[in-house]
Amino acid sequence: MGQPMQVLNTTVIDSIAMFSTDRGFTGQSGVSVARGDEAAEGFPAGLAGEIFDADPSAVHVFVASNQVVVRRSEGWPQDAVDRITGIITRFFVYYDEA
């Protein structure tokens, strides 16, 4: 149930990675979530929580429309980019059909 999202483009600049998707997570307003921000709610906060769980170096996530921007405390090795891409791609898939 649910459809995978496509990550159309990823840009990495120092400790920031910007992921552009084929569909939006939010409307025009952006949502900013820092690690440990339990007060955040909604899809962007859920996505940020999954990113924080998967990547201990991720410290901040900003989601606006079809953009997901992740800041790490260190640079972006390719395996970290691939891991976050996978999380974004599968975020709206609740279970795979057998």
C-alpha positions, 0 to 999 in steps of 0.5 A: 500500500502506498507508492514509492516516491522518486528522488529526481535530483540530489545536490550535496554541498559540504554538510547539506544534501538537498533531495528533490522528489516527484511529489510534495510532502507539504504545501508552500510552507516548509517544516524544520525539524531538529534532532530531538524535537519531539513537538514536531508533527505531521509527515515532515516530522515523521520523515525527519524521525526516520532519517534521524533513526537511520543516520546518527550524523543527521542533525536537522531536516527541512521539508518544503513541498518536494524538497528534503534538505538534510544537514549532517554533523559531517560530510556526505559519503555516498552510502549516507546519500543512498540510505537517505534516498531509500528512506525518502523513496519508501516513506509512503509505502506502508507494506509491500504487496506480495 
